[in-house]
């Protein structure tokens, strides 16, 4: 079996096995792949150094070898806070109004990608497969090629690819895409983002794209395909059955005193539609005075990217909005929105999900959205909750038995809340069973195995939800 070299902006190996700890499911999944392939996970340590030295910190935790480098403050400002999170993230989430273009960001992005290439290239052995992750590292493949790396290199984009008309507002857009055409395989979350990418390649670059997603460029063949990511179903459901999850469930249940509970769990990010969600819930309270006092919304939103101004702004806006809605509707024994700016352990989250009658997963744009899948996996199949899901999340293409909504319409979301609260048990069970089947059938193990097999050149079957 070939070794796997995983490259991502940050490296995060679970300190201990299992579901415990504030770890994302992706870290668990990639660690499992690395254990199987005896590979290395390379990336930024998250630490700052005054002057870049390129020193590699190699460690071994839970049978996974990691190699990390520290970055200079200017790198972090221009590459991470700059090009990645002030240019690409908003643009790729269709927020051209928040997108900032600054030459120093481009330079920082190029510089850090070159630093990644310099540091990781010596670790790559002839038979290794290289798997690059996400928008922070789009040009890394071309830089590795410049250094003579001829291995199979794949990249997976975790976020949407924007429509061509938006994407061309990026200065040097063609240079960026041309640099991506040095990968052997480019993976997207859904057919929708894949179509946007191939549309650009055809229309703006005039390149031929075959029906199977093969792009011809400068004598090379690049395969572009959708690989919808899933959750680690086994790991998550095991965590959901743990004593810690049960305790979290019981604690939350008793605190709502028989009321119905809605839950939202999101990084504090403008793409997640939290402001619109609060407005919709406020509208529901106003429009349904008979039900209002029997309902609570728990919104867990751990802060992220706190050095970026648009994130400071959304935090400020949400605090105001939650305060306003609570001020207008609360009484002495009940507050409608519990807005919590901190993270919880994964097993606790599983207990919270199970305690909630409804999940509100209403991003304005999302590559996939794993919270939707985790919520379904955590439910009691005998008495499951209802998933209200944005039609603009990648997950909506698979989870068609959710209550799908347009998150921009407060009326539509408010109606969906009312309908879900009144939904008969039989309908809840039917929808939940269908959602659960889809989540179990396309979990994160299938995702990584399909990606790695395709990168290795072993074609796998098309994802089952693929559209014609
Ligand atoms: C990107 C793409 C794509 C959240 N709060 C806590 C916590 N979380 C965990 C969730 C979930 C993960 O973080 C969030 O994943 P999402 O998929 O919902 O969203 P992004 O962070 O934006 O992820 C997205 C994903 O990459 C994977 O490809 O689906 O579209 O934007 O697992 O549970 N985890 C813990 N405590 C928290 O308080 N432990």
Boltz pocket constraint, residues with backbone or C-beta under 6 A from the ligand:
constraints:
  - pocket:
      binder: B
      contacts: [[A, 21], [A, 22], [A, 23], [A, 24], [A, 25], [A, 26], [A, 158], [A, 159], [A, 229], [A, 265], [A, 266], [A, 267], [A, 300], [A, 302], [A, 342], [A, 343], [A, 344], [A, 345], [A, 346], [A, 349], [A, 366], [A, 367], [A, 368], [A, 369], [A, 370], [A, 371], [A, 372], [A, 374]]
      max_distance: 6.0
